[in-house]
């Protein structure tokens, strides 16, 4: 089965991945600051964090699904940026 990269990496997907990369990094930084250096970050934690930003902080965020977060973790892992 051959996959066309342009079908997977749409502009919207790239925007979501960049957005999520930033906030995953922020989430990890906060964890380190409060003493959870090695705590694994889950898809559910990031999803809840993004939803809290949208609803409680009133931030404008892209429509993020858990599949988007899984894809972002995958991209970060294969690029060697993070482990999950």
C-alpha positions in Angstrom: 0.0 0.0 0.0 1.6 3.2 -1.1 0.6 6.5 0.6 0.9 9.9 -1.0 2.5 12.3 1.5 0.5 15.2 0.1 -2.7 13.4 1.0 -1.6 13.1 4.6 0.2 16.4 5.1 -2.4 18.9 4.2 -2.0 22.6 5.2 -4.5 22.1 8.0 -2.6 19.0 9.3 0.6 20.9 9.3 -0.9 23.8 11.2 -2.4 21.5 13.8 0.9 19.6 14.2 2.9 22.9 14.7 0.3 24.1 17.2 0.3 20.8 19.1 4.1 20.6 19.0 4.3 24.0 20.8 1.7 23.1 23.4 3.1 19.6 24.0 6.5 21.3 24.7 4.8 23.8 27.0 3.0 21.0 28.9 6.3 19.1 29.3 8.1 22.3 30.6 5.4 22.8 33.2 5.6 19.2 34.3 9.4 19.6 34.7 9.0 22.8 36.7 6.6 21.1 39.2 8.8 18.1 39.5 7.4 15.6 37.1 10.5 15.3 34.9 9.8 11.7 33.6 6.1 11.8 33.7 4.8 10.5 30.3 2.4 12.8 28.5 -0.7 11.1 27.2 -3.0 11.9 24.3 -5.8 12.4 26.8 -3.8 14.9 28.8 -3.0 17.0 25.8 -6.5 16.8 24.5 -7.9 18.0 27.9 -5.3 20.7 28.1 -6.3 22.0 24.6 -10.0 21.8 25.5 -9.4 23.8 28.7 -7.6 26.5 26.8 -10.5 26.8 24.4 -13.3 26.8 27.0 -11.7 28.2 30.2 -9.1 30.6 28.9 -11.1 31.6 25.8 -8.2 31.1 23.5 -8.8 30.6 19.8 -7.4 27.2 18.9 -7.7 24.9 15.9 -10.3 22.1 16.0 -8.1 19.3 17.5 -9.1 15.7 17.6 -7.3 12.9 19.5 -6.2 11.5 16.1 -4.4 14.8 15.5 -2.5 14.5 18.8 -1.6 10.9 18.0 -0.3 12.0 14.6 1.7 14.8 16.2 3.3 12.4 18.8 4.2 10.1 15.9 5.8 12.9 13.9 7.8 14.1 16.9 8.9 10.6 17.7 10.1 9.8 14.1 11.9 13.1 13.9 13.7 12.3 17.2 12.4 15.3 19.0 10.5 13.4 21.8 9.7 10.0 23.0 6.2 8.8 23.7 
